[in-house]
Amino acid sequence: MSDHPFAIVASAKIISQAPTGGEHLVDRGFRALALLSAAVLIALVGYIIWKIGGKALPAIRDYHLGFLTSSSWNVQEKKFGILPGIWGTLYSSVLALLIGGFFGLAVAIFLTQGFLHKRLAFLFRLVIEMLAAIPSVVFGLWGIFVVIPAIRPAANWLNEQLGFIPFFATSLSGPGLLPAAIVLAIMILPTVAAISQDALNSVPYRTKEAAYGMGATRWEVILRVLLPTAAGGIFSAMVLGFGRALGETMALAMLIGNSNQVSLSLFAPAETLAALLASHFPEAGEVEVQALMYAALVLLAITLLVNVAGIGLLTITQRSISGKV
Amino acid sequence: MTRFARGSFFAALCSTLILLALGSQVARAQNARLIGSGATFPFPIYSAWFKQFSKDTRGAIVDYQAKGSGAGVQDFINHTVDFAGSDAAMTDAEIGKVADGVVLIPITAGQIVIAYNLPTNPVGLKLSRDVYPEIFLGKVTRWNDPRIAAVNPNMKLPDLPITVVRRSDASGTNFVFTKHLSAINAEFAKDVGSGTTVEWPRSDKIVGAPKNDGVTATIRQTPGAIGYIEYGYAKLTKTNAALLQNKSGTYVEPSAKSGAAALAAAKLGADLRGWIEDPEGADSYPIVTFTWLLFYKRQDEKKAAVLRQLVEYCATKGQTIADSMGYIPLPTNVAQKIKTATAEIK
């Protein structure tokens, strides 16, 4: 009996014992704790929405949906509208995602697919993750002192030569949409890169080897096998990056130019909701605070919509990849 | 013997405890902690004053949070602070909300300069009274505009667009600057108006930057930029400031002297409120303002004593550092009025 290989595991002491009262209690307790944590989290989000919504209610009653489509912010005449804010928030975030998403994914592929020695890749990863630790204000200052002077000649050349294209319709004087989007792209890069790396790393080794075994080149493996397999994770990296871009405040308040206008031009100053909130809150009077709360509610709604749309798209792409209906 | 020893030990313990209690009582009484909040414009000089005052006065600690004038007034009304700072003093409606009564003290003054950035870095640009409001209205759009060139015959002005840099956040600086422009230009008064935040004309050459330092940095990094900042910031960063034409037609450079001349012409009301929208006098710099400290008329007696001490320190010893920090020392007639007003803090 004792020489049986499973003797220890099978011993009555270890396995065939009903859970004691204590174990039962711990089990129940943990379950309750987990449920409570989840409930608190949901309640907190609900409370925030309720609180902001409550404060925004007078403004919602006064301005209705016209708030979303008008574009003046005049405290003296009590006229408030956030169309430029919504436009600028989405425009700058989409641009940032295009730039930051592309480079973030490229970095992730570069670091996970054996292009670099392991130690060097580790060092690279560390440096990119350090980007996430730089305060927003520093990014803003860096944008003013480095990015704007660096892109000004190119921007003004584009404006002179191709000014008939609406994207280049104005010259870049200082703060504007493009410098803001570039800095924003760098700010979301660590998020996109880190999560994409995890997604690429979690592709089974065998899948990759099988593709190589069939004679595929490295690029074919990356583009046709790895990326589609890791699409879910990469997609959530993009959604998270986009979410971060939507809510970014201080660097944008310094770089976007805070101008109440809707323009397609990449070089024109614009406005974002988060920057509007940050710059007007400290000195706002009662009526303006209500309008700002309404704007905050809209920002919250946009973020929520983006996340829900992201999750929806994710499930659809995953279904089409795995072939289930 | 043992009983005696125990007794004396007990007595010693008691007396120590009493002493300790008394000591802490005394320490508490002396450690008056004053909390203030409000205007950012005078913050550099306030922080220097309050630090020195806390050091010189035993047991008094003064904390000041530069949140902005509006927030300061709000805190003051809500009674969450012992005093507040505001560039716009308080309106009658706001004063009405304070049951304990309000003492307004104009404690220092400053000037707002129009700073600019031109490629060859020329010093001493002159701007006439009819031109600079129009620049901020977005109507004069190029540096080689004939109306700018006319008063600057010795300066070679570049063919550059003028980029106006304004404050994106609400501020006392906005309030003072737009009040001045509205006073001297009817169109500005009608289209933009005055306030801590205003709606600027929409143009891709009018950009907003946060706070004085944000505006200063943006001006310095943008060739062809013009904007308004506090004199202290311009002095500190050595940014060029324009000479402005005042009410009597002379071009005046921002300085402690021209600022003091403007203040001397100011008329303050009985409650020590008063605006200097467009000062008289040939030597007066046109954009100046007082900034106020707000106190309650009635409060805890010990606190009131320290507050009175604080005002006296700022109004006398404190004024000596004003010039070097880019503020204007108070004229003697105002200092006199402060003395009478301080007595009302009880």
Interface residues (C-beta under 8 A of the other chain):
Chain A: S72 W73 N74 V75 Q76 L141 I144 F145 I148 P149 T170 S171 S173 G174 P175 G176 A253 M254 G257 N258 S259 N260 Q261 S263 S265 F267 A268 P269 A275 A278 S279 H280 P282 E283 A284 G285
Chain B: K67 G68 S69 G70 A71 P161 T163 V165 S168 D169 A170 S171 G193 G195 T196 T197 V198 E199 R202 S203 D204 K205 I206 V207 G208 A209 P210 G214 A217 T218 Q221 T222 G224 A225
